Amino acid sequence: MITGIFLGAGGLWIIVHLFKVNLSLSNTLWVGAAGGCVGGILMGLVIFKVVQLLIGYLKNKLKLSV
């Protein structure tokens, strides 16, 4: 989530300057940080679920082989 905040704010700042969007610096950073925060939380949940599924799969594989 922390990394998402910085990447979101920096990414939106770059986009605003490349495409000459009329946003103030503070709005750009806040909106980018909020988007990065949400993206970081969602990515964390997805990774958590994938790891859970992988551990369950490996447990079942181990039970079948013993």
matplotlib code that plots the C-alpha trace (Angstrom):
import matplotlib.pyplot as plt

x = [0.0, 2.8, 4.6, 1.3, 0.8, 4.2, 3.8, 0.3, 1.2, 4.3, 2.6, -0.3, 2.2, 4.0, 0.7, -0.4, 2.8, 2.9, -0.6, -0.8, -3.8, -4.9, -4.7, -2.9, 0.1, -1.7, -4.7, -2.5, -0.6, -3.7, -5.6, -2.6, -1.9, -5.5, -5.5, -2.2, -3.5, -6.6, -4.5, -2.1, -4.8, -6.4, -3.0, -2.3, -5.7, -5.1, -1.7, -3.0, -5.7, -3.3, -0.9, -3.7, -4.8, -1.3, -0.7, -4.0, -3.0, 0.4, -1.0, -3.4, -0.5, 1.6, -1.3, -1.8, 1.9, 2.3]
y = [0.0, 2.4, 1.7, 2.2, 5.6, 6.8, 5.1, 6.4, 10.0, 10.0, 8.3, 10.7, 13.6, 12.3, 11.8, 15.3, 16.8, 14.6, 15.3, 18.9, 18.3, 21.3, 20.0, 21.7, 19.9, 19.2, 17.7, 15.6, 14.2, 13.6, 11.9, 9.8, 8.8, 7.8, 5.7, 4.1, 3.3, 1.6, -0.2, -1.3, -2.7, -4.6, -6.0, -7.1, -8.9, -10.6, -11.8, -13.0, -15.0, -16.5, -17.5, -19.1, -21.1, -22.2, -23.3, -25.3, -26.9, -27.9, -29.3, -31.5, -32.6, -33.5, -35.5, -37.5, -38.4, -39.6]
z = [0.0, 0.9, -2.4, -4.3, -2.7, -4.0, -7.4, -7.8, -6.9, -9.1, -12.0, -12.1, -11.8, -14.9, -16.8, -15.9, -17.3, -20.4, -21.4, -20.1, -17.9, -16.0, -12.3, -9.4, -7.9, -4.7, -6.4, -8.6, -5.7, -3.5, -6.3, -7.3, -3.7, -3.2, -6.4, -5.5, -2.0, -3.3, -5.9, -3.2, -1.0, -3.8, -4.9, -1.4, -1.1, -4.5, -3.5, -0.1, -1.8, -4.3, -1.6, 0.4, -2.7, -3.4, 0.2, 0.1, -3.2, -1.9, 1.3, -0.7, -3.0, 0.1, 1.7, -1.5, -1.9, 1.7]

ax = plt.figure().add_subplot(projection="3d")
ax.plot(x, y, z, "-o")
ax.set_aspect("equal")
plt.show()
